[in-house]
Amino acid sequence: MQSNVLSREELVKRVNAARETGARIVLANGCFDVLHVGHVRYLAGARELGDVLVVGINSDEQVALQKGAARPVLPAAERAEIVAALEPVTYVTIFNEPTVEELLLTLKPDVHAKGTDYTTDTVPERNVVRSYGGQVAIVGDPKDHSTSEIIARLGGANG
């Protein structure tokens, strides 16, 4: 079975090939540490916006910087494999930059999908997306689900 967890170089090749056939490319991103229904709904909503859904997953180093030393719970390779197994997801890549801006500029997706904890005017990368003619979209259900809260309920570190 061919993996859809790709290096950036291979991802660029696949996205460019899909784009040549007229596919609409969507990029979603996040930590995806301890997958929950909010993640699933976010990714399903993102896929509805296009033909190819690329998911950028924050590296372990970046998750620890953003969420605290006790995070991530699962290593990046495992988080990527789990997300890649979800039906809406076409490709997954792990990125080590503090923001998704470099990945956006490399892939230039038609749509950058973010969760409902943002508005199109508060997405940090909105100007980068607009700079190449892309669109920012808000998808998923209300932000009623939290990995940090799940970890706390389990009695673990809350990051």
Beta strands, then each sheet from edge to edge (+ up, - down):
strand 1: 25-30
strand 2: 52-58
strand 3: 91-95
strand 4: 111-114
strand 5: 135-138
sheet 1: 3+ 2+ 1+ 4+ 5+
end
